[in-house]
């Protein structure tokens, strides 16, 4: 599970470097993202905005998936704690019974 979480969190560490405004043509933040983006203008800006919206939604979905995964881990560990507490109580009762038997036989 830890490996899967590392893969998801690696996506969040990516950073975009750019100069100029998005969608203003090649090499100006829009990069070489196709003929519309290379031409610049309002279509290039609109395409850049759609692309940013896509990545924002993708990141939001990944964040939700990560949160769900963490909640699942919390539930799993809470159940494990309960099981271990029950086992500890059971072993303490056994020790108590054995001590009682030992004291009765003396």
N, C-alpha and C positions, 0 to 999 in steps of 0.2 A: 504494500500500500504506500510505503514511503517513496518508492521509486515513482509511482504514478503521480504523487503529489509534487515531486520535484519537476516532473515534465510539465505539469500545468503551471507551476509558479515560474518556470523559465520563460513562459510566454509574456508574463507581466514585466519582466526585466528588460525587454527589448525597447530601445529608444530610437526615435526617428530624428535624424539630423537634416536640416534643410535651411535654405536661405531664400529670401523673397516670400511671396505669397503662394499658397497652393493653387495649382491649376494655371499658373502664369507661363507655362511653356517648359521646354526641356531645360534642365539644369537650374530651375528656379523653384525648387521645392516640389514641383510636380514631377520632376524627373522625366524619364522617357517612358511615360505610361501609356503610349498609344498616340494615334494621330490627332484625336480630339484634344488630349492633354497637351500635346506638343504645340498645337496651334494657339493655345492660350485662350484668353477671352472668357466670356461668360459660360460657354459650354465647358471649358476646361475647369473653371472654378466650380461649376455645378457637379462635374464628375468627381473632382477632388472632395467635395462635400459629401457625396454619396459614398465614396470610398472610406472616408473618415467615419461616417455613420455606421457602415458595415463593420469596421474594426472595433468601434465602440460597442456595438451590439454583441459582437463575438467575444470581446473581453468581458462584458457583463455576463454572458452565458457561462464563460469559463469560471468567473468568480462565483456564480451561483453553484456550479458543479463542485467547486472546491469547498464552499461552505457546507453543502450537503454531505460531502465526503468527511469533513471534519466532524459534523454532527453524528454521522454514523460511527466514527471512531470513538466519540465521547460515549455514545450509547453502549458500544461494545465493551469499553473499559469500565463503565459503571456496572454492567452485568458481571464482569470479571471480578470486580471488587466485592460485590455481593456474594458471589460464589466463594471467594477466598475467606470472607468474614464468616460465612456459614461453616466452612471447613475448619477454621480456627476454633469456633465454638464447639463443633463436634469433637475435635481433638482434646479440647480442654475438659469436656465432659468425660471422655474416655480416661484421661489422666486422673480426674477426680474419682472415678469408679475404681480404677486400679489402686489408688492411694487408700480408698476406703477398704478395699479387700485386703490390702497389705496391713492396715491398722487392725482389722478384725481378726486376722490370723495371728497377730502378736499377742 
